């Protein structure tokens, strides 16, 4: 692996990206991927997880450099590696939250689902909002995904667009539920 011994200024990287974006990003990726792969594999991840992590982190780095929002105090690879570590830590926390249901709780949930279902289920109201609203709300509130992920998955132009859409969907849901009390959902 090739490492950068002297920190390269963000402005220098920006110039390199302007001159030959593909080659510069490829060099960063090639140098960084083996390190991230090793890091992720040691922490319950796969090669695919490492690829996704590097791609997301390099793109975040690229955006910050191009928008001149970044002042490097270390090498680019050190900075991106720190981003990768933070993103992987968050991903593991999210995965652990999703797996924390103990067998006893899972059995209770299963037994409750077998009981007679009430006429008004919250999920039915969410589904009535349409596919995109449904996906936005479920992804954010139930799956705990970040708005950046949701924006990318649902092909919103910006994170702000996805956030505005989530707000609108939530307002529509609130209006449709306004006539009901919590007892309708028990």
C-alpha positions as CSV (number, residue, x, y, z in Angstrom):
1,X,0.0,0.0,0.0
2,X,1.2,3.4,-0.9
3,X,0.9,6.0,1.8
4,X,1.2,9.8,1.7
5,X,3.9,10.9,4.0
6,X,3.2,14.6,3.8
7,X,-0.4,15.9,4.2
8,X,-1.7,17.0,0.8
9,X,-3.7,20.2,0.9
10,X,-7.4,19.9,0.0
11,X,-6.8,22.5,-2.7
12,X,-4.1,20.3,-4.3
13,X,-6.5,17.4,-4.3
14,X,-9.2,19.6,-5.7
15,X,-6.9,20.5,-8.6
16,X,-6.1,16.9,-9.2
17,X,-9.8,16.0,-9.2
18,X,-10.5,18.8,-11.6
19,X,-7.7,17.7,-14.0
20,X,-8.4,14.0,-13.9
21,X,-11.2,13.0,-11.5
22,X,-11.4,9.4,-12.5
23,X,-7.7,8.7,-12.0
24,X,-7.5,10.6,-8.8
25,X,-10.5,8.9,-7.2
26,X,-9.2,5.5,-8.5
27,X,-5.8,6.1,-6.8
28,X,-7.5,7.0,-3.6
29,X,-9.7,4.0,-3.8
30,X,-6.9,1.5,-4.7
31,X,-4.7,2.8,-1.8
32,X,-7.6,2.8,0.7
33,X,-9.6,-0.3,0.0
34,X,-7.1,-3.0,1.4
35,X,-6.8,-1.1,4.7
36,X,-10.6,-0.7,5.0
37,X,-11.2,-4.3,4.0
38,X,-8.8,-5.5,6.7
39,X,-10.5,-3.2,9.3
40,X,-14.1,-4.2,8.3
41,X,-13.3,-8.0,8.2
42,X,-11.9,-7.7,11.8
43,X,-15.1,-6.2,12.8
44,X,-17.8,-8.6,11.5
45,X,-17.9,-7.2,8.0
46,X,-17.6,-8.6,4.5
47,X,-15.7,-7.5,1.4
48,X,-19.0,-6.1,0.0
49,X,-19.4,-4.0,3.2
50,X,-15.8,-2.7,2.8
51,X,-16.5,-1.8,-0.9
52,X,-19.7,0.1,0.0
53,X,-18.0,1.8,2.9
54,X,-15.0,3.0,0.8
55,X,-17.2,4.2,-2.1
56,X,-19.5,6.2,0.2
57,X,-16.6,7.7,2.1
58,X,-14.6,8.6,-1.0
59,X,-17.7,10.2,-2.5
60,X,-18.3,12.2,0.7
61,X,-14.6,13.3,0.6
62,X,-15.0,14.2,-3.1
63,X,-18.1,16.4,-2.4
64,X,-16.4,18.2,0.5
65,X,-13.2,18.8,-1.4
66,X,-15.1,20.1,-4.5
67,X,-17.3,22.3,-2.4
68,X,-14.3,23.6,-0.6
69,X,-15.7,22.5,2.8
70,X,-12.6,20.6,3.9
71,X,-9.4,21.7,5.5
72,X,-7.0,18.7,5.8
73,X,-4.7,18.4,8.8
74,X,-3.6,14.9,7.7
75,X,-3.3,13.0,4.6
76,X,-6.4,12.3,2.4
77,X,-6.2,8.6,3.2
78,X,-6.0,9.2,6.9
79,X,-9.0,11.5,6.7
80,X,-11.1,9.0,4.6
81,X,-10.1,6.1,6.8
82,X,-11.4,8.0,9.8
83,X,-14.6,8.6,8.0
84,X,-14.8,4.9,7.1
85,X,-14.2,3.9,10.8
86,X,-17.0,6.2,12.0
87,X,-19.4,5.0,9.3
88,X,-18.6,1.4,10.1
89,X,-19.1,2.0,13.8
90,X,-22.5,3.5,13.1
91,X,-23.4,0.6,10.8
92,X,-22.5,-1.9,13.5
93,X,-24.6,-0.1,16.1
94,X,-27.5,-0.1,13.7
95,X,-27.1,-3.8,13.0
96,X,-26.9,-4.6,16.7
97,X,-30.0,-2.6,17.4
98,X,-31.9,-4.6,14.8
99,X,-30.6,-7.9,16.3
100,X,-31.2,-7.1,19.9
101,X,-34.6,-8.7,20.0
102,X,-34.2,-11.6,22.4
103,X,-36.0,-14.9,21.7
104,X,-38.5,-14.1,24.4
105,X,-39.5,-10.8,22.9
106,X,-39.7,-12.4,19.5
107,X,-42.0,-15.0,20.8
108,X,-44.2,-12.3,22.5
109,X,-44.4,-10.4,19.2
110,X,-45.3,-13.6,17.3
111,X,-48.1,-14.4,19.9
112,X,-49.4,-10.8,19.7
113,X,-49.5,-11.0,15.9
114,X,-51.6,-14.2,16.1
115,X,-54.2,-12.6,18.2
116,X,-57.2,-10.9,16.6
117,X,-56.0,-7.8,14.7
118,X,-57.7,-4.5,15.4
119,X,-59.6,-2.8,12.6
120,X,-57.2,0.1,12.5
121,X,-53.5,-0.7,12.3
122,X,-50.9,2.0,12.0
123,X,-49.2,0.1,9.2
124,X,-52.4,0.3,7.1
125,X,-52.4,4.1,7.4
126,X,-48.7,4.3,6.4
127,X,-49.4,2.1,3.4
128,X,-52.3,4.4,2.3
129,X,-49.8,7.2,1.9
130,X,-48.3,5.6,-1.2
131,X,-45.2,3.6,-1.9
132,X,-42.6,6.4,-1.7
133,X,-44.0,7.9,1.5
134,X,-44.3,4.5,3.0
135,X,-40.6,3.7,2.2
136,X,-39.4,7.0,3.5
137,X,-41.2,6.7,6.9
138,X,-40.5,3.0,7.4
139,X,-36.8,3.5,6.5
140,X,-36.3,6.4,8.8
141,X,-38.5,5.6,11.8
142,X,-38.5,1.8,11.8
143,X,-35.2,0.8,10.2
144,X,-33.3,3.7,11.6
145,X,-31.6,4.7,8.4
146,X,-30.0,8.1,7.9
147,X,-31.5,10.5,5.5
148,X,-28.5,10.3,3.3
149,X,-29.1,6.6,2.8
150,X,-32.8,7.1,2.2
151,X,-32.2,9.9,-0.3
152,X,-29.8,7.7,-2.3
153,X,-32.1,4.6,-2.1
154,X,-35.2,6.5,-3.3
155,X,-33.3,8.6,-5.9
156,X,-33.9,12.0,-4.4
157,X,-31.7,14.7,-5.8
158,X,-30.5,15.9,-2.4
159,X,-30.8,14.9,1.3
160,X,-32.8,18.1,1.8
161,X,-35.4,16.9,-0.8
162,X,-35.7,13.6,1.1
163,X,-36.1,15.4,4.4
164,X,-38.8,17.7,3.0
165,X,-40.6,14.7,1.6
166,X,-40.4,12.8,4.9
167,X,-41.9,15.9,6.7
168,X,-44.7,16.1,4.1
169,X,-45.4,12.3,4.5
170,X,-45.5,12.6,8.2
171,X,-47.9,15.5,8.1
172,X,-50.2,13.5,5.8
173,X,-50.0,10.6,8.2
174,X,-50.8,12.9,11.2
175,X,-53.8,14.3,9.3
176,X,-55.2,10.8,8.5
177,X,-54.8,9.8,12.1
178,X,-56.2,12.9,13.7
179,X,-59.7,11.4,14.2
180,X,-58.4,8.4,16.1
181,X,-57.1,7.8,19.6
182,X,-54.4,5.4,20.7
183,X,-57.1,2.9,21.7
184,X,-57.9,2.3,18.1
185,X,-54.5,0.7,17.6
186,X,-54.5,-1.7,20.6
